[in-house]
Amino acid sequence: MNFVDADGASIMPDFPPVPVDVVLPEDMHFGTRNFIVNIQQLKFENPGLYSIDVTLDGQPQASIPLLVRHNPPAQPANEGPTGQV
């Protein structure tokens, strides 16, 4: 997995490979698999469009778009401009 910004630069270049064993029975042509990865200290410097690029055995398999938005907390309706009620 590789997290990439809109310019194509990796934002986590030292992300280690995630080993996943893929074994399909002979009578299956495709399958799906869910897995959970614990990612610590991932930081998106700016809001915008990113992607998660997935490779398997060095071959690109998928690129999943990821939109990062900045949503500041809303000010309660009953607060005045200085934060006082």
Secondary structure, DSSP 8 states (H G I E B T S, - for coil): -EEE-TTS-BS-TT-----------TT-S-----------S---SSSEEEEEEEEETTEEEEEEEEEE--------TT--TTS--
